[in-house]
Amino acid sequence: MDTLMSFTIVSIHTMDPRGAKVGGIETHIRHLLRHHPADARLMLVGIDERGDLPTGRISEIDIEGRTISFLPLMRVEPGAQINAAASLSSSVTLRFAMRLTVALPMLRRLLAKSPAIVEVERLELVLPARLLGHPVMALLHNEGQRGDKMDSILGRHWWVHEVAEWLAVRLAAQLFCVTQKLRERVAARHPAHAAKIGMRTVSVDCDLFSPSPFDTSERKLRVVFAGRLDAFKDPPLMFDVAARLHARLNGAFEFHYCGASDPTVFGEFAAISAFTIRHGALTPRQVAAVMRRAHVGILTSYYEGMPCFLLELLASGRPYAGVHLPQFDQIVRSGHSGEMVARSEDRAQTAAAMSEAVIAAWNGIRLGIYTPEGIAASVASFAVTRQLAEMFALMRRLAHAGQPPVSEPRFVAAGE
């Protein structure tokens, strides 16, 4: 390892940093890759979606001007993780965990002489991560509970999550949950370990997602959603709202979808396909460009953590209109950054109320009540420059535990 490097950050997740997979976890990891401190080596243990790198061997690659060490453990086709696995045997995460276990001796040798911190985004990977012999920081991203609507095999094998959580709170040096409600729930289940269970949301890159003027010259409302069309996001409700808006505005409406999921698997999509622009899988920079053209963003989820889509939407100066979730209260305020609707048992009533919320935001834009700069200010405290600097400082302290203190890290801006 370069003598100028004072510690190593090892991030373990089933992603290819060169790919376009979207989601809160992937966004967080890309922030780590772009912004890690100048004197920290960043190693990503992941997968190869292109088939151009040797698996089981480290390659030095460039990610937006930053050099990282990339260790792909297996080859996975780009579309293999769009839909949830049908069984444990077909789970990419399970196969990845098995490959990680095989690679442990090699990784232990590589990290033997370096202070290091291992970060994982899936609790199922905490055990093999801890076997690397360095402190582990685990992040719990999802609010889902047993019985909730979800596509993943955890919905059918919830015991896997419960066992993984039990191990994680005991083996990890630090466990972060993305909402306070989730943190309280996990701490209540494991009171003896509550001191190391914290709350930290994902961050937003306010340089990439920044406010710009609304374009209302066409007098056509453009609503956007970016992400996977998982069951817990309730795509049928989202499509119902879009259909109502198109009828309400006499066709002066477009729905923009950014993501690799196939919306045609939902019967409700047929009613909106003619006025839906399917952008496909996009890079964060391309998503930012779509948001600049849009007016309002929507979510209809049964549950969420603190979704990157929402933070990026508001950072782009675009109001939110959709379902109310408690953690959204800190950033979404009526007449300032968006309009929220409580989910009702009556599905049609919920769809009608959400379409009215979107119309209220649209009217607020045209009347000048909503301003891009005012909306963006609501998520200033979630800026990557602030939140990751704090996280990197903690990583440094954990990596150097029991060793002489070192100077605080210098945060690296994108492109620096």
N, C-alpha and C positions, 0 to 999 in steps of 0.2 A: 504493500500500500504506500502511496505517496506520503513522504514524511511531513508534508505540509497539512495533511489531513489529521484532525485531532480525534475524530470518531466516525463510525459508520452507521448509517440508517439503513436497515434492511426492511423493505416493504414487501409483504407476501400477499399476492392476490391473483386470481384467475383472469388476468387481462394482458393484452399486448399494448404497450404504451404507444405504439405506432398506429393502433386501430382507432375505430370511431365509435366503440361501444359507449353508450351514454348511461348515466345514472349517478346518483350521489356519491357512491364509493369511487367510481372511476374519476369523477371530477376532483374529489379530494386527493386521490393519488397523483393526478396530473399537476395539482397545485404543489405537492411535495417535490415532484420532478423538476418543475420550473423554478421553484423558490427556495430549495434547500440551501442552508448556509454555505458560504464560500469554502469553509474549511471542513465540510462534512462530505464524505463519500456516500453517494446514494446507490444502493443496490436494489433492484427490483427482481424478485423471484416470481415469474409469471408464466405465460403461455405464448406460443408463436402462432399467429394467425396467417402469416405470409408464407411460411415454409422455407424461408431463406436463411435461417440461422441454425446452427447445430444445437440440438436439445441436450441438456445436461452439461453445457459448457457456457462460460461467461463471455459475453461480447460487449465491447464498449460501443455505445450508440449515442447519437446526438438527438436530444429532444428540445427543440426550440432554443438552440444555442447552448444548452447545458449537456455535459457529458455524464452519462450514468452507466453503471455496470448492470447489464441485463442478463439474467439467467432463465431462459425458457425451459421448463421442465417437460413440456409435451406440445405436440402440434394439435391445434384445434381449429376447425374451419370457422371463418368469420361469423357465420350465421348460427353456429351451434348453440349459442347461449341466449338467443333471442327469446326462445320459449323455454318454459320450465321442464326439467327432466321428468320423464314418465315413471322412472323407478330409481331406486338407490344405485343399481348397477350401471345406469346410464348417466348418473350425475357427474358433471364435469368437476365439481368441487370434490367429490369423493375420490375420483381418479387422480386429481391433482394432489390431494392429501397423501395418497399412496406413493406417488412419485416424489413428493417432498420428503417422506420418511426415508426413501431409498437414498436421497441426496444429502441427508443429514451429516454423515461422516465427512463428505467433501466440504460442506459449508462450515462445519465446526473447525476444520483445518484452516480454511480461508480466514475465519474470524478469530482464530485463537490468540493472535497478538494485537488485536485492535479493540479498544473500547467500542461497544456497539449497543444499539437499541433495535429491537425487532418490533415492527408494527404490523398488526393484522386487522383485517376488516371483517373477518368471519370468525365467530367464536369457535367453530369447529377446528380451526387451525391453530388455536392457542397451544395445545399440547405439543404438537411437533415443533412449533416455534420455540417453546420454552426449552426443548431438548437441544437447541443450539448453544445453550449455556450462557445466554445473555438476557437482560431484563426484557420483558414483553409489554408493549402498550397495545391494548385491544380497544377497538371502537365498535360499539353496538349502534347500528344505523336505523333499525326498523322498530316501529311501535307495535308490530303485530303480536297477537296473543293467540293461545289455543282457541280454535273455533272461529277465528276471523277468516274472511275470504282471502285466499291467497293461491297462487299458481304453484309455488315451489313445493318440493316433496316434503318440506317441513310441515305443510298443512296436513299431510297424511302420516307423517312420522315425527310428531312433535317431541317425542322422547329424545330424539337426536339433539334438538335445541336445548332441552332441559339438562341433559348430561353435559353438553358443551358449555352451558352457562355455569353449571356447578364447578367444572374444572377451571373455567376462565377466571372466575372471581378468586380462586385460590392460587392459580399459577401466575397470573398477570401481575406486574408491578403497578400498573395503572389501567383502569377500565373507564372509558368515557362513553356516556350515552348522549344521543343527539337532542334529547328534550329533558326537561326537569321531571316531567311526569314519568318518563321511562326510567330515569335515574332513581326516583323514589320507589318505583315498583321493584327494581332489581335490588336496591339496598334493603328493602323490607323483606325480601326473600333470603338475603344473606347478611343479616345484621352484623355478624362478627367481622365482615370485610367491608363494611359501609364506608370506612375512611378512605379507601382507595377507589371508590366508585364516584366519578365526577360527571359533570355535564359540559359538553362542548359541541356546538353545532358545526356543521360544515361551513366553509367560507365561500366568499364570492370574489372573483377577480374584477374589481371595479375599474381597472384599466381596460379590460376587454369588454365588459358589460357596463357601458356608461350611458347617461341620458342623452337623448337627441330629440329634436322637435317632432311633434306629431305631424304626419302628413294626412290631412283630411280633404285634400283637393278633389279626390274622386268621390267623396261622400259615400264611401263603401266601408263598412265595419270589417276589420280583419281581426279575428280571434285566433290565438295561438296556444298550442300545447306541445311540449317537448318531453320525450321520455318513452318508456316501454308501456304498452297497453296491457298491464297486468290486471288480473281480476280485481284486486283490491282498489284499483284506481277507478273502477266502475265505468269502463268505456261506453256501455250502452246509455247510461245517463248523460254522459258528455255529448254523445251523438244526438240524443233527444233534445238537449238544450240547443245545439247547433241548428237542428231542423226548425225549432220554434223561432229562433232568431232570424233565419232566412225568410220564414213566412211573415214574421212581424215587420221586417224591413223591406218587404216586397222585392226580395232578391238582391238587395244592396248589401251583401254579406259574403265573406269568405272564411272558411275554416282552414287553418294551416297546421299540419301535423309534421313534426320533426322526430323521426325515430325509425328504427328498423322493423318494428312489429307490423304485422299484416292486419289492417283494420277490417278487411273483408270477411274475417272469420266471425265477426259479429253481425247478426242480421240487421241490426239498427243502422249500420253504416250505409246500407243501400240508399237510404233516404237522403243522405248528404254527400254521396260520392261525387255528384256533378259539380258541386261548389267547394270541394275539398282539394287543397293543394298538398300533395304528399311529397315532402322534401327528402324522405329517406334518412339514412344515418348521416349525420353531419358532424363536423368537428366543432368544438366550442366557438371558434371564430365564425364559422358559418351560421351557427345558431344565433349568435349575437347579431348577425346581419339580418336574419329573418325577424328577430324581435324589433329591430329598428323600423321595419316596415309595418309591423303589427300595431294594434291599438290596445288590446286587452288580452290578458292571459287567463286561463281557466284550469281549475282542478275540481274533480268530483269524487275524490278518494274516500274510502271508508276510514282509513287511517294513514298517517304519514309520520316521518320524523320531522326534520326541517328540510323540505325538499330543495335541492339545488335549483330546480326550475323556478320556484317561487322567488328565491333570492336573486337569481339572474334576471328574472322578469322585472322586479322592482328596481334593481340596480340599473337596468336599461331605461328606467323612467316610464314603465308601462304599468298601469293599475291591474290589480288582481280582482277577479269576480268569480266566486265559486263557493265551495263548501267551507263551513266554519269548523276549524279545529282549534282547541285551546291554545296551542303553542303559536298559532298565527296571530294571536291578539297583540303580541309585542311588536309586530311590524305592519299589520294591516289595520288601518283606521278609516272608517267611512268618510268620504269627502276629502281624504288626504292621500291614501295609497290603495284603496280598493273597497269592495263591498262583499260581505260574506253572508251566507245563508245557512241556517241550521238544517241538517238533514231531517226530513219528515218520514214517518212510516208510509205516507201516501207518496208514491214515486212520482206521479204526475204533478202533484202539488210542489214537490221539490224541484222538478224540472222547470215548472212555470216560474217559481220564485228565483231560480238561478238565472233564467233568461231575463227577468226583470232587473236583476242585479247587474248583468252585463249592459243592459240598456241604460241603467243609471250611470254606470261608469262612462259609457259612450257619450251620453249627454253632458256629463261633467267635463269631459275632454273638450267638447265643442264649445262649452261655455267658459272655458278657461279655469274651471274650479280645480281640475287636476293639472299639475304642471310636472314635466319630466324631472326637473331638479328637485322638487318637493318630494316626489315619489322616491327618487333615488336616495334621498337623505334618510329614509326610513330604515335602510339596511347598511348605513355607513359603519356601524359597529361590527358588522359581519365581514368587513373587508379582509381579504387574505393577508394584506400587509400587517394587520393588527393581530389577527387570531393565530396565524401560523408562526409569527415571531414568538409568541408566548409558548406555543407547542414545541417549537424547536429548542427553546431554552429548557423546557422540562425534559425533552429527550436527551439533551446534553447532560443534565444533572443525573438522570438515570443511567446513562451509558458510563459516566465517570464515577458512579457510586463507589465509595471506598478508595478513590484515587485523589491526588492533589487537585484542588480547584483549577479550572481553566477559565479563560476570558469568555465573556458572553458572545454569542454568535452574531455575525453581521448578516442581516436579512438581505437576500439578493432579489432585486426587482427583475421582472420578466425582461429577457433580452440583454441583461447586464453581463 
